[in-house]
Amino acid sequence: MTAPRDPVAVLRVLAVDDEAPALDELTYLLDRHPAVGEVIGASDATEALRLLAERPVDAAFLDISMPGLTGMELATVLSRYASPPALVFVTAHDDRAVQAFEVGAVDYLLKPLREQRLAQAVNRIVARRPAASSGSDAAPAASVPDSAPGETPPLHAPAHRTHDDTADLETSVIPVERGGVTSLIQRSSVSWVEAVGDYARLHTESGEYLVRVTLSTLAERWAEAGFARIHRSYLVALPMVTGLRSAGTGTRVLLRAHGRTPEVELPVSRRQVRELKDRLVRDPLRSFRSGRGDGRGGSP
């Protein structure tokens, strides 16, 4: 039985899939969610763009493999709108999550769809909407269970959020997979990152996640958001740094405990020590300067 809709907290959603049965299922499941007020279906990207020209939507649920303009290409177009809709990919392909991350997707759902998992994606969209907006943005969605046993729980407000993360939070996410479910983790929940060959292991407030992105790529993308490469194997979030200490002939950085992540020490390569000290002094994202640290830190 469909839960009663909140007449204020409703979303207008676009669903796009070139396979009629899949589109029917997607629109049916979306329509059952109490936060969804209207579902507009489109069988391809061209039809989707025509519909969007007539009326804007709050969110777009997109298949990836479609004839003509693909779902990923459509998402790129939508992301350039002045007020882009929240993007969710619904696909049978589990190897496109990195691209989803690059276009700022809120979630990445694998077919066959599960209603509970779809509800998580809708809840994330509602949670990210400005509370002060008028009309349908004014109230949260009706209550829906956050997750089923064994599924990745939905994202919550990060424990530490820098001003840079706030500014570009819509794209500051990275896909992770656990138990066959691909979810998007907030960058601001990451304490440090460890290189594992061509992969990277994210150490976050909720656990560890292995992702198909190199440490060099993350270091380049996240440098302006308060992350520093301290070693060929490690990248750290500056707001988590509590200090540096000498260890024999080397230097180690101290990171405070964060969620499930205990306090940790990581080696700093000799050529990175000076740059790290300079960033800790001048970087406004440093924890003790922004009031999030414990007052320790800086030079040993």
C-alpha positions, 0 to 999 in steps of 0.5 A: 500500500502506498504511503500517504503523500505529504502535499507540500513535500513532493518532487517532480521526477523524470524517469528515462529508459529506452526499454518500456518494461524497465521504464514502467517499473521505474515510474511505478516504484517512484510513484509509490514513494510518498515524497514523489508527487509526479513522475514524467516518463521518457523513452530516450534522451531526446524526449527527455530534453523536450519534456524538460523544456516544457517543465523543470523537474527536481530529479532525473533517474536515468538509464545509461545505455540508450540509443542516440544520446546515452544517459551519461551524456544526458546527465552531462547536459543536465548538469550544466543547467542553471538549476540542474536536477538531482541525478540518479543512474539506474543501470544494469552496468556496474562499471560506470560508477566513476563516471557517475561520480564525475557528473555529480550523481546523487546515487547509482542504482543497479538493476533489477531495482529494489523498492527499498534501495530506490527509496534510499535514493529519493530520501537522499534527494529530499535531504539535500534540498534547501530547507528554506526553499518555497513550495515543494521544498519546504518540508521533508519527505514522509518517513521511509525506512533508511535501509534493509539488512545488509544494504548500505545505509543512506548518507547523513550530514558529514561530521566535518564539512569545510567551506569548500565542501559546502560550496561544491558538495553536489559533486564532492562524492565518490562511488563505493560498492559494498554487498553488490550495492553501489553508493556515493560517499561524501568526500567530507567524510574521508579522513585519509586515503591509502594507495592500493595499486591502481585503487584507493582505500578510503578511510571514512567515519563509517568504515573503509572502502576500496574504489577504482580510482588512483591516489594520484587522481584523487590528490589532484582533484581534492587538493583545493578541498583541503587534502594533502599528499604526504607520501606516495601511498597516503593522502590526508584531510587537513581538517583531521590533522592534529600534529606532526612528530619526529620519528627517528629520521622521519616525520609522522602526521597525527590524525584525530579519531573520526567516527569508526576511524581510530586516531592514526599516525602516517609517515610523511615522505621527506620531500613532503614535510615542508609543503605539509607544514606550509599548508598547515600554517596557511590553509584555512581548512586546518582543523584548529583554525576552523574550530574543529580540532583540539588545539594541537597541530602545526610544527613539531 
